[in-house]
Amino acid sequence: MNDDIESRTAVLSLLLDERYSCRGFRSDPVPRATIDRILALAQRTASWCNSQAWQIWVASAAATGRLRGELVEYARHHAPQPDFAWPQYQGVYQERRRECGLQLYQATGVARGDRAAGERQTLENFRFFGAPHFALVTTDEALGIYGAIDCGAYVSNFALAARAMGVASIAQAALAAHPQFWRERLGLAPDRKLVCGISFGYEDPAHPANGFRTSRAPIAQATTWIE
Ligand SMILES: Cc1cc2nc3c(=O)[nH]c(=O)nc-3n(C[C@H](O)[C@H](O)[C@H](O)COP(=O)(O)O)c2cc1C
């Protein structure tokens, strides 16, 4: 039994350690059978009352290629209007945000104060970081915050399932910045709220944006025991 626990934990630990937000993909598509397996595993996600709030739109390589340029153009000319208000990062959250932003800029050679280069890197979000596929994760407005929580759990499981199959991914709130863009093209009903997107495909290990890993706060900082 102990061996079993160790080997099962080792698999989970490996996947958690290996997963990172990939921001530089190869262009070759992921086979449909692999994507179907990822979707089947992510579909096991728990949700409140088993409501399974998520409805996922998955893009083929052809559709991703078609939408990439359109979305970049749209994002250049429209202010973000997400369905869910974006967070206000203050205090320790702001520090953590700054740290991972700095890591990305250092890795990609964006100099401090170079706004044009920073904007170019931000626009990479709308190019899906070169990924051959993306998924849009939506919830039903009536399910409120818990629908969004269920979707968050789905996104995590999707990323781990993908990693298990050698597929890299990145969750992107940026892909939910322009719901109108998607509503017009995909016919999303007004009560279908866009939580985030996931770009995915095979990683380009040599891409500078993949050359860093983020840290995590110590457990003691995130946990309080009730004795
Ligand atoms: C819900 C969610 C939304 C995110 N949105 C973006 C995004 O729009 N653009 C981006 O580059 N990274 C995005 N990220 C990736 C985070 O920056 C990343 O998960 C975090 O810095 C931790 O790094 P890691 O994923 O490499 O462990 C998002 C992550 C999550 C979970």
The ligand as a Gaussian input file, in Angstrom:
#p B3LYP/6-31G(d) Opt

LIG

0 1
 C       -6.904000      31.948000     -14.612000
 C       -5.533000      32.264000     -15.145000
 C       -5.391000      33.280000     -16.083000
 C       -4.134000      33.569000     -16.617000
 N       -4.026000      34.528000     -17.592000
 C       -2.842000      34.727000     -18.196000
 C       -2.735000      35.597000     -19.302000
 O       -3.717000      36.190000     -19.755000
 N       -1.518000      35.753000     -19.894000
 C       -0.405000      35.106000     -19.439000
 O        0.680000      35.287000     -20.013000
 N       -0.476000      34.259000     -18.375000
 C       -1.654000      34.033000     -17.775000
 N       -1.757000      33.135000     -16.748000
 C       -0.578000      32.380000     -16.326000
 C       -0.042000      32.853000     -14.977000
 O        0.693000      34.035000     -15.152000
 C        0.823000      31.731000     -14.390000
 O       -0.002000      30.610000     -14.141000
 C        1.498000      32.120000     -13.080000
 O        2.411000      33.161000     -13.280000
 C        2.236000      30.926000     -12.451000
 O        3.197000      30.423000     -13.360000
 P        3.149000      28.944000     -13.935000
 O        1.802000      28.715000     -14.564000
 O        4.250000      28.898000     -14.966000
 O        3.378000      28.005000     -12.796000
 C       -2.993000      32.842000     -16.184000
 C       -3.154000      31.818000     -15.233000
 C       -4.404000      31.536000     -14.727000
 C       -4.550000      30.390000     -13.739000

